[in-house]
Amino acid sequence: MIVFNGIEEFRFEGKVTAILGNFDGLHLGHLELIKVGLSLGDKIVVVTFEPHPLSIKNPSFKRLQTFNEKLANLCKLGIDGLLIIDFNKEFAAMPKELFIKDILVKRLNVSNVVVGYNYHFGKNASGNSADIVSFAEKLGFKAVIMPAYKIGNKVVSSSQIRNYITEGRISEANEFLGRLFSLEGKVIKGHGIGKKIGYPTANLQVESNKLLPKPGVYSILADVKGCNYAGFCNVGFQPTFKDREKVLVVEVNLFDFDEDIYDELISIYFIDYLRHVKKFSSVDALVEELKIDKIRALESVSNNKLGKY
């Protein structure tokens, strides 16, 4: 896959099948969109936008995937190119007609344009899928509008997945993603509390624009230097320890693991929500609960049917 950082860098010769979208999360609906695009032939190019358009209106917007995570997953899908358009004020103000005529037709030389049923584009998001069909008829390319992708009677969408994750409904989020929701972070120094009580933890520094799950304890798989380890993860606070009760952490205990991994970049994959974060009457009571967490986490990992990717 060739990555083009901006329309000025785009260099493919011949006709292009363009698949348009933000693709936050690369969920099952997105994968179906790309699958259809791949079936149409010509050079297959995914066109996406950075930063995420929703983050312009809402600076506190959190992503299902960081840019690097999205890039890594797109690389596995067999597309020929990825065009990343800078979603700045100038581009956001571009009239819908100019986006179609100048970007898609003139610059990309599209033979096919594939979008979801709810796709919007152009100034004030005034353009929609019906406009793409109308322009296709006038300008000589084919428009493919994908209907909502559903599991049962539920529409798979990034916004719904985001809701599931913030509610701690990880298994439902994973079902919509078609894989395990993940976080990537560098292991940083903590306070060594876990090690003192027999459950050493790796504290992760996660990108600030990445969505975190609801505070709680989760069963997880971790990828450390290319090897997989089962474990559990605490997202939230440490209310049992007074000096840590207001500090938000993502800390992971890996089973059967004893290595120094400070400054290593690791990925963790969430399987199930085990319990909420709570304050224990003593450290001994916390340790007893962690023993139960480990048993439940191992059972959860062994029952997991979804892959990491």
Buried (B, 14 or more C-beta within 10 A) or exposed (E): BBEBEEBEEBEBEEBBBBBBBBBBBBBBBBBBBBBBBBEBEBBBBBBBBBBBBBBBEEEEBBBBBBBEBBBBBBEEBEBBBBBBBEBEEEBBEBBBBEBBBBBBBEBBBBBBBBBBBEBBBBBEEEBBBEBBBBBBEEBEBBBBBBEEBEEEEEBBBBEBBBEBBBEBBBBBBBBBBBBBBBBBBBBEEBBEBBEEBEBBBBBBEBBEBBBBBBBBBBBBBBBBEEEEBBBBBBBBBBBBBEEBEEEEBBBBBBBEBEEEBEEEBBBBBBBBBBBEBEEBEEEEEBEEBBEEBBEBBBEBBEEBEBEBE
